[in-house]
Amino acid sequence: MIYLKLFFSFLQIGLLSFGGGYAAIPLVEKQVIEVHQWMTMEEFTDIITIDELTPGPIAINAATFVGTKIAGPAGAIVSTLGCVLPSCIICLLLAKLYYKYRSLPLINGALSCLRSMVVALIASTAITLMMTAFLGHTNFSFSFSDLDFISIALFCIGFFILRKININPLLVMLGSGIIGLCIYPFL
């Protein structure tokens, strides 16, 4: 029964996650945390962090990690297959239709609207992840004492480095992880 739940949960995610991995994160969050309560927000944030460190699409990595946590290697396979299957079918159909009708204004208008929706999904995910990193929760009410100033400082430094200095993002993440390993055990 758990395999069917995993498959259909990630099938929904794969079917509805327009815009790629970052746009899929809110859908994964809803299924994993709210609908099935398979993990906490902190565990989910850790999985997203690990997803960023591993190669491959975020949604597929998340499906694999969640499937492994819930039902072991077989759960990973079932979850990943559920996440990938809709994309494969939809991409094949859309590629055929796009190349046939790509010059129609209606198609261009639909793609413009979808781009806006994708930006909203990515922004929603970014806000949720920032609140979890900076506050430890996703409630909009917080006090000054809830703020994790080390996380905020690492974010600002990392953002500056990524924007102003041409350094590989993996090195920035590795550096942040090392700093976290050095600082957080003593707090």
N, C-alpha and C positions, 0 to 999 in steps of 0.2 A: 504494500500500500504506500509506503514512504517513497518508493521509486516512482510511482505514478504521480504523487504530489510534486516531487522534484521535477519530473519531466514536464508536467503541465504548467507548473509555476514558471519555469524557465522558457517554456514554449511561448507563454504569454509575453514574457519579457522580450524574447527574440522577435516576436510578432509586432510588438508595439514600440520598440526602441529605435525610433527614427533618429538619425543624426550621429550614430556611432556610440562608442563605449561610454563617454561622459554623459551623454543624454540618457543612457540606460541606467545609470546609477540610482536615480530616484525610484525607478520601477523595481530594481533589485531590492532597494531598501524597503519599499512598501511590502513586497512579497515576503522577504526574509525576516523583517522585524515586526511589522504590523499584522499581516495576514496569518503567517504561520508561527511567529514568535520562535524562530529557530535560533536566534542569537540576539544579543543586546546591541545597542547603538555603538558602544565602545568596541565590541568584537567586530562589528561591521566596518567601523572606521579603520581598525587594524587590517582587515582584509583589503580594503581599498588601498591602504598604504602599501601592502605587500603586492597588490596588483600593479601598482606604479613601478615597483622594482623588478618585476618579471616581464619578459618579453611577451608580446601578444596583446590582443584586444582585451580591454578591461572587462567587458561583459562576459566574455568567455572565461577569462581567468576567475572572475567572481563566481561563475557557475561551477567551475571546477573546484574552487576552494570550499564553497558552501556545500556542494555535493559530497566532498570528502569529509567535511566536519559532520554532516548529518548521517551519511550512510556508507562511508568508506570509499574505496576505489570504484566500486560499482555505482555508487551514488554520483561520483564525479563524472563518470562516463554518461550516465543517464541525464544529468543536469546539463552537461556540455552539449550533448546531442539535442536536447530540447531547445537550447539557446541558439544553436547554429542552424537547425533545420529550416525555420521560417526564413532566415536570411538567404539561404541558398535558393530556395524556391522563389522567393520574391525577387531576388536579384536577377535570376534567369528570366523571369517574366518581364520585369521592368526594363532590362537591357534590350530585349526584343522590341518592346513597345517604344522605348525612348528613341532608338535608332530609326524606327519607322515614322514617329510623329514628333521628333525633336524641334521642328521649325514652327510648330503651332504656338500662338501666344498663350493659349490656355495652359499648356504645359509649363511655360516659363513663369506664369503667374502662380501656379500651384507650387512650384519649386521655391519661389520667393517667400510664400507664406510658410512653408515648411522650415526654411532657414530661420525665420523669426522664432518659431516654436522651439527649435533646437537651442537657440541662444537662451531662451527662458529656462529650459530644462537644465542646461549647463550652469547657469547662474544660480538656480535653486540648489543644485548639488554643491556648488562652491560655498554658498552661504551655510548650508548644513554642516559641511566638513569643517569650515572655519569656526563655527560656533562650538562644535565638538572639541576641536583642538585648543581653542582659546578659553572656553568656559567649562568644558567637561560635560556639557549637556546641550540640548537643542531648544531649551525654553527661551523665549524672547525676554523674559524677565530675569534680570541678574543684578548682582551687586558688584561693586568694585573689587571686593575680596575674591570673587569667583574667577577673576582674570588670571590666566597663566602667562605671566610676563616673559618667561623664557621662550614659550612657544611664539608669542607675538614678536619678540626680538628675532628669533630664528626665521620667522616668516618674512619680516622686513629685510633682513640681511639677504636671505635667499632670493627674494623678489628683486632686490637691487642688483645682486650678482647676475641673475638671469637676464635682466633688462639692460644693464650697462656694460657687463663684461661677457665676452663670448666664451662661456665655460659650459661643458657638457652637463645637462641637468642631473645625470646620474651621480656626478661628482658632488654636486650641491646636496643631493639627497644623502649620499654617503657621509659627507661632512656633517650634516645636521644629525644624522643617526649617531655618529661618533660623539658629537657634543652632547647629545641626549644621554648616551651611555655614561658619559663622564659626569654629568650634572645631576640628573634625576635620582640616581640611587642615594644621593646625599641630602635630598630634600625631605 
